[in-house]
Amino acid sequence: MMNKKKRIVIALGGNALGNNLEEQKIAVKTTAIAIVDLIEEGCDVVIAHGNGPQVGMIHSAMSSISSIPLYVSGAMSQTYIGLDLENALRDELLNRGIKDMPVATVMTQVVVDKEDKSFENPTKPIGRFMSLEEANLAKKEHGYDIVEDSGRGYRRVVPSPSPKKIVEIDSINALVERGQLVICCGGGGIPVIQEGNSLIGVDAVIDKDFVSCLLAKELDADFLIILTAVEKVAINFGKENEKWLSYLSIEEAKGYIEEGHFAPGSMLPKIEAALDFAGSKEGRAALITQLEKAKEGINGETGTRIHM
């Protein structure tokens, strides 16, 4: 057991949610067990999550009926994922006799800069793979940016701008301060730009690890836990001289980034988000590990911890 209560923001990856409705209902049960383990360890927990498979599925289904903006599909995915997560968490809490902890999902908008360079160079693939004929039609009818994806077909790509402000942060913080278990910033948040007093949705996908970092800083969290498919971070991954890392200083992590050890779109954004949070204030640390190892990681038994 930990001696001091910690406030933790958890960034759930896709492996914690499954790839479709049936898989998600099963996956969230395992996810709930790991999260409630942390609560029983004495942690205040706030949950952010990705939405890659879900937003693609929703957008494809809705677009077959009528054309809707991607940011609307993102909003739908927040509620769809939040529903299953809430119910699984509530069940697990009650099963363990924890009856005084409400669970709430907060629809979350995140402000981005309309001048962000990613709008000039969209790179984030979304949705299903298409044939060349389908890709050309999508480009002609909807104006989509299309790329060939690793020999597997063609996919739409959208901008991935940096998060600047979480619109609902005061509401999130108020719920957390009252002891509620909050799910928020789903899929990196609904991307919006600010025009005067108005918020305008844009077709983009914000990286959920970067938003989780911003959320953790805004909530003055002690830990940012970024969950992934591996127990620890490695350098020389997949090679004969592969080395798994338990602790990384900020300087060491920056050096490994410069040496090209972490794959863009995979481990690199996780390391960058962890670095940002760990370096933002004395006493903060980030942890990268598997969902099932989160409790052990917080207690220093496994995972990769990044600190000043």
Contacts in CASP RR format, 6 or more apart in sequence:
PFRMAT RR
TARGET T0000
AUTHOR 0000-0000-0000
METHOD contacts of the structure
MODEL  1
MMNKKKRIVIALGGNALGNNLEEQKIAVKTTAIAIVDLIEEGCDVVIAHG
NGPQVGMIHSAMSSISSIPLYVSGAMSQTYIGLDLENALRDELLNRGIKD
MPVATVMTQVVVDKEDKSFENPTKPIGRFMSLEEANLAKKEHGYDIVEDS
GRGYRRVVPSPSPKKIVEIDSINALVERGQLVICCGGGGIPVIQEGNSLI
GVDAVIDKDFVSCLLAKELDADFLIILTAVEKVAINFGKENEKWLSYLSI
EEAKGYIEEGHFAPGSMLPKIEAALDFAGSKEGRAALITQLEKAKEGING
ETGTRIHM
1 41 0 8 1.000
1 42 0 8 1.000
2 41 0 8 1.000
2 42 0 8 1.000
2 43 0 8 1.000
2 298 0 8 1.000
2 299 0 8 1.000
5 42 0 8 1.000
5 43 0 8 1.000
5 44 0 8 1.000
6 42 0 8 1.000
6 43 0 8 1.000
6 44 0 8 1.000
6 222 0 8 1.000
6 223 0 8 1.000
6 298 0 8 1.000
7 43 0 8 1.000
7 44 0 8 1.000
7 46 0 8 1.000
7 176 0 8 1.000
7 219 0 8 1.000
7 220 0 8 1.000
7 221 0 8 1.000
7 222 0 8 1.000
7 223 0 8 1.000
8 38 0 8 1.000
8 43 0 8 1.000
8 44 0 8 1.000
8 45 0 8 1.000
8 46 0 8 1.000
8 221 0 8 1.000
8 222 0 8 1.000
8 223 0 8 1.000
8 224 0 8 1.000
8 225 0 8 1.000
8 298 0 8 1.000
9 46 0 8 1.000
9 47 0 8 1.000
9 48 0 8 1.000
9 212 0 8 1.000
9 215 0 8 1.000
9 216 0 8 1.000
9 219 0 8 1.000
9 221 0 8 1.000
9 223 0 8 1.000
9 224 0 8 1.000
9 225 0 8 1.000
10 35 0 8 1.000
10 38 0 8 1.000
10 45 0 8 1.000
10 46 0 8 1.000
10 47 0 8 1.000
10 48 0 8 1.000
10 212 0 8 1.000
10 225 0 8 1.000
10 227 0 8 1.000
10 294 0 8 1.000
11 48 0 8 1.000
11 49 0 8 1.000
11 50 0 8 1.000
11 208 0 8 1.000
11 209 0 8 1.000
11 212 0 8 1.000
11 224 0 8 1.000
11 225 0 8 1.000
11 226 0 8 1.000
11 227 0 8 1.000
11 273 0 8 1.000
12 31 0 8 1.000
12 47 0 8 1.000
12 48 0 8 1.000
12 49 0 8 1.000
12 50 0 8 1.000
12 227 0 8 1.000
12 291 0 8 1.000
13 49 0 8 1.000
13 50 0 8 1.000
13 208 0 8 1.000
13 227 0 8 1.000
13 228 0 8 1.000
14 49 0 8 1.000
14 50 0 8 1.000
14 52 0 8 1.000
14 53 0 8 1.000
15 27 0 8 1.000
15 227 0 8 1.000
15 228 0 8 1.000
15 229 0 8 1.000
15 291 0 8 1.000
16 27 0 8 1.000
16 28 0 8 1.000
16 30 0 8 1.000
16 31 0 8 1.000
16 49 0 8 1.000
16 227 0 8 1.000
16 291 0 8 1.000
17 23 0 8 1.000
17 24 0 8 1.000
17 27 0 8 1.000
17 28 0 8 1.000
17 31 0 8 1.000
17 49 0 8 1.000
17 50 0 8 1.000
17 51 0 8 1.000
17 53 0 8 1.000
17 54 0 8 1.000
17 81 0 8 1.000
18 24 0 8 1.000
18 26 0 8 1.000
18 27 0 8 1.000
18 53 0 8 1.000
19 53 0 8 1.000
20 53 0 8 1.000
20 57 0 8 1.000
24 54 0 8 1.000
24 81 0 8 1.000
24 84 0 8 1.000
25 84 0 8 1.000
28 84 0 8 1.000
28 85 0 8 1.000
28 87 0 8 1.000
28 88 0 8 1.000
28 89 0 8 1.000
29 88 0 8 1.000
29 91 0 8 1.000
29 92 0 8 1.000
30 291 0 8 1.000
30 292 0 8 1.000
31 85 0 8 1.000
31 88 0 8 1.000
31 291 0 8 1.000
32 85 0 8 1.000
32 88 0 8 1.000
32 89 0 8 1.000
32 91 0 8 1.000
32 92 0 8 1.000
33 92 0 8 1.000
34 291 0 8 1.000
34 292 0 8 1.000
34 294 0 8 1.000
34 295 0 8 1.000
35 45 0 8 1.000
35 47 0 8 1.000
35 89 0 8 1.000
35 92 0 8 1.000
35 294 0 8 1.000
36 89 0 8 1.000
36 92 0 8 1.000
36 93 0 8 1.000
36 96 0 8 1.000
36 98 0 8 1.000
37 294 0 8 1.000
37 295 0 8 1.000
38 45 0 8 1.000
38 294 0 8 1.000
38 295 0 8 1.000
38 298 0 8 1.000
39 45 0 8 1.000
39 93 0 8 1.000
39 98 0 8 1.000
39 101 0 8 1.000
39 181 0 8 1.000
40 96 0 8 1.000
40 98 0 8 1.000
41 295 0 8 1.000
41 298 0 8 1.000
41 299 0 8 1.000
43 298 0 8 1.000
44 176 0 8 1.000
44 179 0 8 1.000
45 181 0 8 1.000
46 172 0 8 1.000
46 176 0 8 1.000
46 181 0 8 1.000
46 182 0 8 1.000
46 184 0 8 1.000
46 215 0 8 1.000
46 216 0 8 1.000
46 219 0 8 1.000
46 221 0 8 1.000
47 85 0 8 1.000
47 181 0 8 1.000
47 182 0 8 1.000
47 183 0 8 1.000
47 184 0 8 1.000
48 183 0 8 1.000
48 184 0 8 1.000
48 185 0 8 1.000
48 186 0 8 1.000
48 187 0 8 1.000
48 188 0 8 1.000
48 208 0 8 1.000
48 211 0 8 1.000
48 212 0 8 1.000
48 215 0 8 1.000
49 81 0 8 1.000
49 85 0 8 1.000
49 183 0 8 1.000
49 185 0 8 1.000
49 186 0 8 1.000
49 187 0 8 1.000
49 208 0 8 1.000
50 81 0 8 1.000
50 186 0 8 1.000
50 187 0 8 1.000
50 188 0 8 1.000
50 208 0 8 1.000
51 74 0 8 1.000
51 77 0 8 1.000
51 78 0 8 1.000
51 81 0 8 1.000
51 186 0 8 1.000
51 187 0 8 1.000
51 188 0 8 1.000
51 208 0 8 1.000
52 77 0 8 1.000
52 126 0 8 1.000
52 187 0 8 1.000
52 205 0 8 1.000
54 77 0 8 1.000
54 80 0 8 1.000
54 81 0 8 1.000
55 70 0 8 1.000
55 73 0 8 1.000
55 74 0 8 1.000
55 77 0 8 1.000
55 126 0 8 1.000
55 127 0 8 1.000
55 187 0 8 1.000
55 205 0 8 1.000
56 73 0 8 1.000
56 126 0 8 1.000
56 127 0 8 1.000
56 128 0 8 1.000
57 127 0 8 1.000
58 73 0 8 1.000
58 74 0 8 1.000
58 76 0 8 1.000
58 77 0 8 1.000
58 80 0 8 1.000
59 68 0 8 1.000
59 70 0 8 1.000
59 73 0 8 1.000
59 74 0 8 1.000
59 126 0 8 1.000
59 127 0 8 1.000
60 127 0 8 1.000
60 128 0 8 1.000
62 68 0 8 1.000
62 72 0 8 1.000
62 73 0 8 1.000
62 76 0 8 1.000
67 142 0 8 1.000
69 201 0 8 1.000
69 203 0 8 1.000
70 126 0 8 1.000
70 158 0 8 1.000
70 203 0 8 1.000
70 204 0 8 1.000
70 205 0 8 1.000
71 190 0 8 1.000
71 191 0 8 1.000
71 192 0 8 1.000
71 201 0 8 1.000
71 202 0 8 1.000
71 203 0 8 1.000
71 204 0 8 1.000
74 187 0 8 1.000
74 189 0 8 1.000
74 190 0 8 1.000
75 107 0 8 1.000
75 190 0 8 1.000
77 186 0 8 1.000
77 187 0 8 1.000
78 105 0 8 1.000
78 107 0 8 1.000
78 108 0 8 1.000
78 186 0 8 1.000
78 187 0 8 1.000
78 189 0 8 1.000
78 190 0 8 1.000
79 105 0 8 1.000
79 107 0 8 1.000
81 183 0 8 1.000
81 186 0 8 1.000
82 105 0 8 1.000
82 183 0 8 1.000
83 105 0 8 1.000
85 105 0 8 1.000
85 183 0 8 1.000
86 103 0 8 1.000
86 104 0 8 1.000
86 105 0 8 1.000
86 183 0 8 1.000
89 103 0 8 1.000
89 181 0 8 1.000
90 103 0 8 1.000
93 99 0 8 1.000
93 101 0 8 1.000
93 103 0 8 1.000
93 181 0 8 1.000
101 179 0 8 1.000
101 180 0 8 1.000
101 181 0 8 1.000
102 179 0 8 1.000
102 180 0 8 1.000
102 181 0 8 1.000
103 180 0 8 1.000
103 181 0 8 1.000
103 182 0 8 1.000
103 183 0 8 1.000
104 175 0 8 1.000
104 180 0 8 1.000
104 181 0 8 1.000
104 182 0 8 1.000
104 183 0 8 1.000
105 182 0 8 1.000
105 183 0 8 1.000
105 184 0 8 1.000
106 168 0 8 1.000
106 171 0 8 1.000
106 172 0 8 1.000
106 175 0 8 1.000
106 182 0 8 1.000
106 183 0 8 1.000
106 184 0 8 1.000
107 168 0 8 1.000
107 190 0 8 1.000
108 166 0 8 1.000
108 167 0 8 1.000
108 168 0 8 1.000
108 172 0 8 1.000
108 184 0 8 1.000
108 185 0 8 1.000
108 186 0 8 1.000
108 188 0 8 1.000
108 189 0 8 1.000
108 190 0 8 1.000
109 166 0 8 1.000
109 167 0 8 1.000
109 168 0 8 1.000
109 189 0 8 1.000
109 190 0 8 1.000
109 191 0 8 1.000
109 192 0 8 1.000
109 199 0 8 1.000
110 163 0 8 1.000
110 164 0 8 1.000
110 165 0 8 1.000
110 166 0 8 1.000
110 167 0 8 1.000
110 185 0 8 1.000
110 188 0 8 1.000
110 189 0 8 1.000
110 190 0 8 1.000
110 191 0 8 1.000
110 192 0 8 1.000
110 206 0 8 1.000
110 211 0 8 1.000
110 214 0 8 1.000
111 163 0 8 1.000
111 164 0 8 1.000
111 165 0 8 1.000
111 166 0 8 1.000
111 167 0 8 1.000
111 192 0 8 1.000
111 193 0 8 1.000
111 194 0 8 1.000
111 199 0 8 1.000
112 161 0 8 1.000
112 162 0 8 1.000
112 163 0 8 1.000
112 164 0 8 1.000
112 191 0 8 1.000
112 192 0 8 1.000
112 193 0 8 1.000
112 202 0 8 1.000
112 204 0 8 1.000
112 206 0 8 1.000
113 161 0 8 1.000
113 162 0 8 1.000
113 164 0 8 1.000
113 193 0 8 1.000
114 193 0 8 1.000
114 202 0 8 1.000
116 159 0 8 1.000
116 161 0 8 1.000
116 162 0 8 1.000
118 159 0 8 1.000
118 160 0 8 1.000
118 161 0 8 1.000
118 162 0 8 1.000
118 204 0 8 1.000
119 159 0 8 1.000
119 161 0 8 1.000
119 204 0 8 1.000
121 159 0 8 1.000
122 145 0 8 1.000
122 157 0 8 1.000
122 158 0 8 1.000
122 159 0 8 1.000
122 160 0 8 1.000
123 157 0 8 1.000
123 159 0 8 1.000
123 160 0 8 1.000
124 157 0 8 1.000
124 158 0 8 1.000
124 159 0 8 1.000
124 160 0 8 1.000
124 204 0 8 1.000
124 205 0 8 1.000
125 147 0 8 1.000
125 149 0 8 1.000
125 155 0 8 1.000
125 156 0 8 1.000
125 157 0 8 1.000
126 155 0 8 1.000
126 156 0 8 1.000
126 157 0 8 1.000
126 158 0 8 1.000
126 205 0 8 1.000
127 155 0 8 1.000
127 156 0 8 1.000
128 155 0 8 1.000
129 149 0 8 1.000
129 152 0 8 1.000
129 153 0 8 1.000
129 154 0 8 1.000
129 155 0 8 1.000
130 138 0 8 1.000
130 146 0 8 1.000
130 153 0 8 1.000
130 154 0 8 1.000
130 155 0 8 1.000
131 153 0 8 1.000
131 154 0 8 1.000
132 153 0 8 1.000
132 154 0 8 1.000
134 154 0 8 1.000
135 146 0 8 1.000
135 153 0 8 1.000
135 154 0 8 1.000
136 146 0 8 1.000
138 144 0 8 1.000
138 146 0 8 1.000
138 156 0 8 1.000
139 145 0 8 1.000
139 146 0 8 1.000
144 156 0 8 1.000
145 156 0 8 1.000
145 157 0 8 1.000
145 158 0 8 1.000
146 154 0 8 1.000
146 155 0 8 1.000
146 156 0 8 1.000
146 157 0 8 1.000
147 154 0 8 1.000
147 155 0 8 1.000
147 157 0 8 1.000
148 154 0 8 1.000
149 155 0 8 1.000
158 203 0 8 1.000
158 204 0 8 1.000
158 205 0 8 1.000
159 202 0 8 1.000
159 203 0 8 1.000
159 204 0 8 1.000
159 205 0 8 1.000
160 204 0 8 1.000
160 205 0 8 1.000
160 206 0 8 1.000
160 207 0 8 1.000
161 191 0 8 1.000
161 204 0 8 1.000
161 206 0 8 1.000
162 206 0 8 1.000
162 210 0 8 1.000
163 188 0 8 1.000
163 189 0 8 1.000
163 206 0 8 1.000
163 210 0 8 1.000
163 211 0 8 1.000
163 214 0 8 1.000
166 172 0 8 1.000
166 185 0 8 1.000
166 211 0 8 1.000
166 214 0 8 1.000
166 215 0 8 1.000
166 218 0 8 1.000
167 192 0 8 1.000
167 199 0 8 1.000
168 184 0 8 1.000
169 215 0 8 1.000
169 218 0 8 1.000
169 219 0 8 1.000
172 182 0 8 1.000
172 184 0 8 1.000
172 215 0 8 1.000
172 219 0 8 1.000
173 218 0 8 1.000
173 219 0 8 1.000
175 182 0 8 1.000
176 182 0 8 1.000
176 219 0 8 1.000
184 215 0 8 1.000
185 208 0 8 1.000
185 211 0 8 1.000
185 212 0 8 1.000
185 215 0 8 1.000
186 208 0 8 1.000
186 211 0 8 1.000
187 205 0 8 1.000
187 206 0 8 1.000
187 208 0 8 1.000
187 211 0 8 1.000
188 205 0 8 1.000
188 206 0 8 1.000
188 207 0 8 1.000
188 208 0 8 1.000
188 210 0 8 1.000
188 211 0 8 1.000
188 212 0 8 1.000
189 206 0 8 1.000
189 208 0 8 1.000
189 211 0 8 1.000
190 201 0 8 1.000
191 201 0 8 1.000
191 202 0 8 1.000
191 203 0 8 1.000
191 204 0 8 1.000
191 205 0 8 1.000
191 206 0 8 1.000
192 199 0 8 1.000
192 200 0 8 1.000
192 201 0 8 1.000
192 202 0 8 1.000
193 199 0 8 1.000
193 200 0 8 1.000
193 201 0 8 1.000
193 202 0 8 1.000
194 200 0 8 1.000
207 269 0 8 1.000
207 273 0 8 1.000
209 226 0 8 1.000
209 269 0 8 1.000
209 270 0 8 1.000
209 272 0 8 1.000
209 273 0 8 1.000
210 269 0 8 1.000
210 272 0 8 1.000
210 273 0 8 1.000
210 276 0 8 1.000
212 224 0 8 1.000
212 226 0 8 1.000
212 273 0 8 1.000
213 224 0 8 1.000
213 273 0 8 1.000
213 274 0 8 1.000
213 276 0 8 1.000
213 277 0 8 1.000
215 221 0 8 1.000
216 223 0 8 1.000
216 224 0 8 1.000
216 277 0 8 1.000
216 284 0 8 1.000
217 277 0 8 1.000
217 280 0 8 1.000
217 281 0 8 1.000
220 281 0 8 1.000
221 277 0 8 1.000
221 284 0 8 1.000
222 283 0 8 1.000
222 284 0 8 1.000
222 285 0 8 1.000
223 284 0 8 1.000
223 285 0 8 1.000
223 286 0 8 1.000
223 287 0 8 1.000
223 298 0 8 1.000
224 273 0 8 1.000
224 274 0 8 1.000
224 277 0 8 1.000
224 278 0 8 1.000
224 284 0 8 1.000
224 285 0 8 1.000
224 286 0 8 1.000
224 287 0 8 1.000
225 286 0 8 1.000
225 287 0 8 1.000
225 288 0 8 1.000
225 289 0 8 1.000
225 294 0 8 1.000
225 298 0 8 1.000
226 270 0 8 1.000
226 273 0 8 1.000
226 274 0 8 1.000
226 286 0 8 1.000
226 287 0 8 1.000
226 288 0 8 1.000
227 288 0 8 1.000
227 289 0 8 1.000
227 290 0 8 1.000
227 291 0 8 1.000
227 294 0 8 1.000
228 267 0 8 1.000
228 270 0 8 1.000
228 288 0 8 1.000
228 289 0 8 1.000
228 290 0 8 1.000
229 290 0 8 1.000
230 289 0 8 1.000
230 290 0 8 1.000
231 244 0 8 1.000
231 289 0 8 1.000
231 290 0 8 1.000
231 293 0 8 1.000
231 302 0 8 1.000
231 303 0 8 1.000
232 244 0 8 1.000
232 245 0 8 1.000
232 246 0 8 1.000
232 288 0 8 1.000
232 289 0 8 1.000
232 302 0 8 1.000
232 303 0 8 1.000
232 304 0 8 1.000
233 244 0 8 1.000
233 245 0 8 1.000
233 248 0 8 1.000
233 262 0 8 1.000
233 267 0 8 1.000
233 271 0 8 1.000
233 288 0 8 1.000
233 303 0 8 1.000
233 304 0 8 1.000
234 242 0 8 1.000
234 243 0 8 1.000
234 244 0 8 1.000
234 245 0 8 1.000
235 242 0 8 1.000
235 243 0 8 1.000
235 245 0 8 1.000
235 256 0 8 1.000
235 259 0 8 1.000
235 261 0 8 1.000
236 242 0 8 1.000
236 243 0 8 1.000
236 261 0 8 1.000
237 261 0 8 1.000
237 263 0 8 1.000
237 267 0 8 1.000
244 304 0 8 1.000
245 304 0 8 1.000
246 302 0 8 1.000
246 303 0 8 1.000
246 304 0 8 1.000
246 305 0 8 1.000
247 304 0 8 1.000
247 305 0 8 1.000
247 306 0 8 1.000
247 307 0 8 1.000
248 256 0 8 1.000
248 304 0 8 1.000
248 305 0 8 1.000
248 306 0 8 1.000
248 307 0 8 1.000
249 306 0 8 1.000
249 307 0 8 1.000
249 308 0 8 1.000
250 275 0 8 1.000
250 278 0 8 1.000
250 279 0 8 1.000
250 306 0 8 1.000
250 307 0 8 1.000
250 308 0 8 1.000
253 271 0 8 1.000
253 274 0 8 1.000
253 275 0 8 1.000
253 306 0 8 1.000
254 275 0 8 1.000
256 262 0 8 1.000
256 271 0 8 1.000
257 268 0 8 1.000
257 271 0 8 1.000
257 272 0 8 1.000
262 268 0 8 1.000
262 270 0 8 1.000
262 271 0 8 1.000
270 288 0 8 1.000
271 288 0 8 1.000
271 306 0 8 1.000
273 286 0 8 1.000
274 286 0 8 1.000
274 287 0 8 1.000
274 288 0 8 1.000
274 306 0 8 1.000
275 286 0 8 1.000
275 306 0 8 1.000
277 284 0 8 1.000
277 286 0 8 1.000
278 284 0 8 1.000
278 285 0 8 1.000
278 286 0 8 1.000
278 306 0 8 1.000
278 307 0 8 1.000
278 308 0 8 1.000
279 308 0 8 1.000
282 308 0 8 1.000
283 307 0 8 1.000
283 308 0 8 1.000
284 307 0 8 1.000
284 308 0 8 1.000
285 305 0 8 1.000
285 306 0 8 1.000
285 307 0 8 1.000
286 305 0 8 1.000
286 306 0 8 1.000
286 307 0 8 1.000
287 294 0 8 1.000
287 297 0 8 1.000
287 298 0 8 1.000
287 303 0 8 1.000
287 304 0 8 1.000
287 305 0 8 1.000
287 306 0 8 1.000
288 303 0 8 1.000
288 304 0 8 1.000
288 306 0 8 1.000
289 296 0 8 1.000
289 297 0 8 1.000
289 302 0 8 1.000
289 303 0 8 1.000
289 304 0 8 1.000
290 303 0 8 1.000
293 302 0 8 1.000
293 303 0 8 1.000
296 302 0 8 1.000
296 303 0 8 1.000
297 303 0 8 1.000
297 305 0 8 1.000
END
